[in-house]
């Protein structure tokens, strides 16, 4: 497994990052309950196998169910071998209200203490804001809290997890955040300009949703009728397939890995075969220039329709 350097910190991270949401809570197409998830012992075995395979970046969050606790148990004797990225609790409550001035520090630091306890560590390598928006990004108090945590050594790098193009651009231009985690895949390449902007500003990019919640894989067949056009569009990627790509998920992952402006590609892993496949894909051989250009031409046209949250609420992903 090749590694890439986070410019902002000099931390070296594996090209594939282990996405920990699936081992902590039901998530993804066809995963409806704990019965569809690996057990804790299976998850720990999977995490150890990932380290043995060369993965060192592990992504989790306070709100990923048991994910942090499982990672804490798995890594308690190998903390120096892994780079842990976790996320603060959502700053907004169930009514969408932020903590009042003066209360943010306590909220964020309490969330971090909870994470440190669950992870069985005294520092976090990358600490991120979860589900940011313009108002949060504009709050100087939030930025100061994260910068002070870094200064104290409680975290090694600051980060935010963004969704919209506008939020990502604002986060990059703020000069506060070391690392941005954003969605990027064959279907939705709207963050392309921000990835280039981040490279110019010295901000590192970790991309998620490269398989679009499994739709850019073997699961992307026989979808809900409302997603008929998306399923038809996915068939267009068959023209890019060759001996280098075992299937669509390999193509989708290699597409993201082909950019040297991306530090790591986050893959949700909850099965041994998914892990081994991810390790085989990240072999240093990615898309050639011609294939990459064509892949970018095959972005889905109606980007506003690509709303996984809405699809999930409408029951289109079950």
C-alpha positions, 0 to 999 in steps of 0.5 A: 500500500502506497502512502501519501503525505499530508502536507499540513502535518507531514503525517503519512497516510495510506492511499486507502482509508478504512471507513469505520461507519459500517462497523459501528452502525447499520449503514448502506444498501441492504444493511438494516440492523445489527444482524447485517453487521459484523460482530465486534470480534469480527470487526477487530479482526478486520481492523487488524487485517487492514493494518497488516495489509498496509492501511494506516488511516482509520476514519470514525466519528462520535456518532458512528455508533460503536465504531470508536469503541471497537477501534479503541479495543483493536488499536490499544496495543498498536496506537503508533501504527495507525492514524485515527481521524474522528469527528465531533458530535453535530454542533446543532441540536435536534432543533437545528440550534447551535450552542450559545456563545461561550458554550461551544468550547465545552461542547466540543471539548466534551465530545473530544474527551468522549472520543479519547475515552472510547478510542483508548488514546490520549490524542487524535491525529485528525479531529473534524467538524461533522456536517458543517454549514456556512454559519458554523464555518463563519464562527471564529470561536469554533476555529479558535477552539480547534486551533487551541486543541492542536496547539495543546497537542490533543489533536495533530490536525484540524479538519471539516467534513463538507458536503456542498461545493460552496462550503468546501470552498469557504473552508479551504479559503479560511486558512484554518482547516488542515484537512477537508473530507468531501464527496467525490466520485464518478457520478458527482465530480462537482468538487473538482475545482475545490480539490485543485484549490486545496492543492494550491492552498496547502490543504489536504483532501480526503475523499469519501462516497467514491462508491456512492453508498455502494451504487457504484458497485455490484449493488448498483443494479435493480435499483428503485424505479425512481433511480432508473435514469441513474442505473442507466447512466451507470451502464455507460461506464462499461466502455471504460472497463478493461483488464485493469478493472475487475468491476465497477467498484474497482474503476470507481476507486481507481478513478479517485486514486488517479488524482495526486491532489487527493491524499487518501480515498475513504472506503467503507469496509465491513467484510474481509472480501471488501478489504482484500479487494480494496488492497488489491485495487490500491496497487499504484496502477490507476487510470491513464490520461485518456481513460481519466478524461473520458471518465470525467466526461461521463459525470451524471448530468443532473447533479442536484438529483444525486441526493443520497439523504433524500433517496434514503428518506424516500426509501429508494435505497432499501 
